[in-house]
């Protein structure tokens, strides 16, 4: 939900108050949940054995309101990704901090182990969200940046795929499940780097989900 809030905040700062006027400039998760994409689709994919995939309700923005269209579109698109990476760093640091605290409070080992496991998931989910959203397939955030790298005519045709919603992404996951692992290779590398820095602070092996 912090990801969507970041889009709304960035859009507001770039001159577009659409999300603000619709009450989406908030960290309240209930404002960002989409019943279909946040609950039903992930559940169905999980039940049929496909890679789980879900999304929050996209924050409505009007790029025409940006003071500088190209710069504003790129900033707003990358804002959510930037927040996910900041949260990844924060959870990584907290993982180490909990390990340091646990060393001085051995009686609380089980509790600290649970906390570190939660922080591990915080690291993993945020780094995956960051690099997943960088994939240049509409309507993911990376497509907005890629659009501006194309010649105007090609960019216009490419952006028409936005009308298909998440169908192109879901088709990719369904038809080429192995492609996701390749596209998320940077996420795996960054996660391994983070664990390489703080893994020694783990209370026990139980801090790492199996």
C-alpha positions as CSV (number, residue, x, y, z in Angstrom):
1,X,0.0,0.0,0.0
2,X,3.0,2.3,0.6
3,X,3.7,1.8,-3.2
4,X,0.4,3.2,-4.2
5,X,0.6,6.0,-1.7
6,X,4.0,7.0,-3.2
7,X,2.4,7.3,-6.6
8,X,-0.3,9.5,-5.2
9,X,2.1,11.7,-3.3
10,X,4.5,12.1,-6.2
11,X,1.6,13.0,-8.5
12,X,0.4,15.6,-6.1
13,X,3.9,17.1,-5.9
14,X,4.0,17.2,-9.7
15,X,0.8,19.2,-9.9
16,X,-1.9,16.5,-10.2
17,X,-4.4,16.4,-7.3
18,X,-6.6,13.7,-8.8
19,X,-5.6,11.0,-6.2
20,X,-5.9,13.6,-3.4
21,X,-9.4,14.6,-4.4
22,X,-10.5,10.9,-4.5
23,X,-9.1,10.2,-1.0
24,X,-6.2,8.0,-2.3
25,X,-3.4,10.1,-0.8
26,X,-3.5,8.0,2.3
27,X,-1.7,5.0,3.9
28,X,-5.0,3.4,4.8
29,X,-4.8,0.0,3.1
30,X,-8.6,-0.2,2.8
31,X,-8.5,2.6,0.3
32,X,-6.1,0.7,-2.0
33,X,-7.5,-2.8,-1.9
34,X,-9.1,-4.1,-5.1
35,X,-11.4,-7.1,-4.5
36,X,-10.5,-8.7,-7.8
37,X,-6.8,-8.1,-8.2
38,X,-5.9,-8.0,-4.4
39,X,-7.9,-11.0,-3.3
40,X,-9.7,-13.2,-5.9
41,X,-7.0,-13.4,-8.6
42,X,-4.1,-14.3,-6.2
43,X,-6.3,-16.9,-4.6
44,X,-7.3,-18.5,-7.9
45,X,-3.7,-18.6,-9.2
46,X,-2.5,-20.1,-5.9
47,X,-5.3,-22.8,-6.1
48,X,-4.4,-23.8,-9.7
49,X,-0.7,-23.9,-9.0
50,X,0.3,-20.9,-11.1
51,X,2.7,-18.2,-9.8
52,X,0.7,-16.1,-7.4
53,X,0.1,-12.6,-8.7
54,X,-1.9,-9.7,-7.3
55,X,-2.1,-5.9,-7.3
56,X,-3.6,-3.0,-5.4
57,X,-6.1,-0.7,-6.9
58,X,-4.1,1.6,-9.2
59,X,-3.9,5.2,-8.1
60,X,-5.8,7.5,-10.5
61,X,-3.6,10.2,-12.0
62,X,-4.0,12.7,-14.8
63,X,-0.6,13.3,-16.5
64,X,-2.0,16.4,-18.2
65,X,-1.9,18.1,-14.9
66,X,1.8,17.5,-14.4
67,X,3.9,20.7,-14.6
68,X,6.3,18.9,-16.9
69,X,4.6,15.9,-18.6
70,X,7.7,13.7,-19.4
71,X,9.5,14.4,-16.1
72,X,6.3,14.1,-14.1
73,X,5.3,10.8,-15.7
74,X,8.7,9.2,-15.0
75,X,8.9,10.5,-11.4
76,X,5.4,9.3,-10.5
77,X,6.0,5.9,-12.2
78,X,9.2,5.3,-10.3
79,X,8.0,6.7,-6.9
80,X,6.4,3.4,-5.9
81,X,9.5,1.4,-6.8
82,X,11.7,3.8,-4.9
83,X,9.6,3.4,-1.8
84,X,9.8,-0.4,-2.1
85,X,13.6,-0.2,-2.2
86,X,13.7,2.1,0.8
87,X,11.5,-0.3,2.7
88,X,13.8,-3.2,1.7
89,X,16.8,-1.3,3.2
90,X,14.8,-0.5,6.3
91,X,13.7,-4.1,6.9
92,X,17.3,-5.3,6.3
93,X,18.6,-2.9,8.9
94,X,15.9,-3.9,11.4
95,X,16.7,-7.5,10.8
96,X,20.3,-6.8,12.1
97,X,19.0,-4.6,14.9
98,X,16.7,-7.4,16.2
99,X,19.6,-9.8,16.1
100,X,21.7,-7.5,18.2
101,X,18.9,-7.1,20.7
102,X,18.4,-10.8,20.9
103,X,22.0,-11.3,21.9
104,X,21.4,-9.4,25.1
105,X,18.0,-11.0,25.8
106,X,18.4,-14.7,25.3
107,X,15.1,-15.5,27.1
108,X,13.2,-13.8,24.3
109,X,14.9,-15.9,21.5
110,X,11.6,-17.3,20.2
111,X,10.0,-13.9,19.9
112,X,12.9,-12.3,18.2
113,X,13.0,-15.3,15.8
114,X,9.4,-14.6,14.8
115,X,10.1,-10.9,14.3
116,X,13.1,-11.7,12.1
117,X,11.0,-14.0,10.0
118,X,8.5,-11.2,9.5
119,X,11.3,-8.9,8.6
120,X,12.7,-11.4,6.1
121,X,9.3,-11.4,4.4
122,X,9.3,-7.6,4.4
123,X,12.7,-7.6,2.7
124,X,11.6,-10.2,0.1
125,X,8.2,-8.8,-0.8
126,X,9.5,-5.3,-1.2
127,X,12.5,-6.2,-3.4
128,X,10.2,-8.4,-5.6
129,X,7.6,-5.7,-5.9
130,X,10.3,-3.1,-6.9
131,X,11.8,-5.2,-9.7
132,X,8.5,-6.7,-10.8
133,X,7.1,-3.2,-11.4
134,X,10.1,-2.3,-13.4
135,X,9.2,-4.9,-16.1
136,X,8.4,-2.8,-19.2
137,X,5.0,-4.3,-19.8
138,X,1.8,-2.2,-19.5
139,X,0.4,-1.3,-17.1
140,X,3.5,-1.9,-14.8
141,X,5.5,1.2,-13.8
142,X,8.4,0.2,-16.0
143,X,6.3,0.6,-19.1
144,X,5.8,4.3,-18.4
145,X,9.6,4.8,-18.4
146,X,10.1,2.6,-21.4
147,X,7.4,4.5,-23.3
148,X,9.5,7.7,-23.1
149,X,12.6,5.9,-24.5
150,X,10.7,5.0,-27.7
151,X,10.2,7.2,-30.8
152,X,7.0,9.1,-30.5
153,X,5.0,7.0,-33.0
154,X,6.2,3.7,-31.6
155,X,5.6,5.0,-28.1
156,X,2.0,5.9,-28.9
157,X,1.3,2.4,-30.3
158,X,3.0,0.8,-27.3
159,X,1.0,2.7,-24.8
160,X,-2.3,1.5,-26.4
161,X,-1.6,-1.8,-24.6
162,X,-2.6,0.0,-21.4
163,X,-6.2,-0.6,-22.4
164,X,-5.7,-4.3,-21.9
165,X,-5.1,-3.8,-18.1
166,X,-3.2,-6.7,-16.5
167,X,-4.0,-9.2,-19.2
168,X,-0.5,-8.9,-20.8
169,X,1.2,-9.5,-17.4
170,X,-1.1,-12.4,-16.6
171,X,-0.5,-13.9,-20.0
172,X,3.3,-13.7,-19.5
173,X,3.0,-15.4,-16.1
174,X,0.7,-18.1,-17.4
175,X,2.4,-18.9,-20.7
176,X,6.0,-18.4,-19.7
177,X,6.3,-19.0,-15.9
178,X,10.1,-19.4,-16.2
179,X,10.4,-15.9,-17.6
180,X,9.4,-14.3,-14.3
181,X,12.4,-15.8,-12.6
182,X,14.7,-14.4,-15.3
183,X,13.1,-11.0,-15.1
184,X,13.4,-11.0,-11.3
185,X,17.1,-12.0,-11.4
186,X,18.1,-8.5,-10.0
187,X,15.7,-9.0,-7.1
188,X,17.2,-12.4,-6.2
189,X,20.7,-10.8,-6.3
190,X,19.8,-7.9,-4.2
191,X,18.0,-10.1,-1.6
192,X,21.1,-12.4,-1.5
193,X,23.3,-9.3,-1.0
194,X,21.1,-8.0,1.8
195,X,21.1,-11.4,3.6
196,X,24.9,-11.6,3.1
197,X,25.2,-8.3,5.1
198,X,22.8,-9.2,7.9
199,X,22.5,-13.0,7.8
200,X,25.0,-13.4,10.6
201,X,22.6,-11.5,12.9
202,X,20.0,-14.2,12.6
203,X,18.8,-15.5,15.9
204,X,18.6,-19.0,14.4
205,X,17.9,-20.8,11.2
206,X,14.2,-20.4,12.1
207,X,14.5,-16.7,11.2
208,X,14.6,-17.8,7.5
209,X,11.4,-19.2,6.0
210,X,11.9,-22.6,4.5
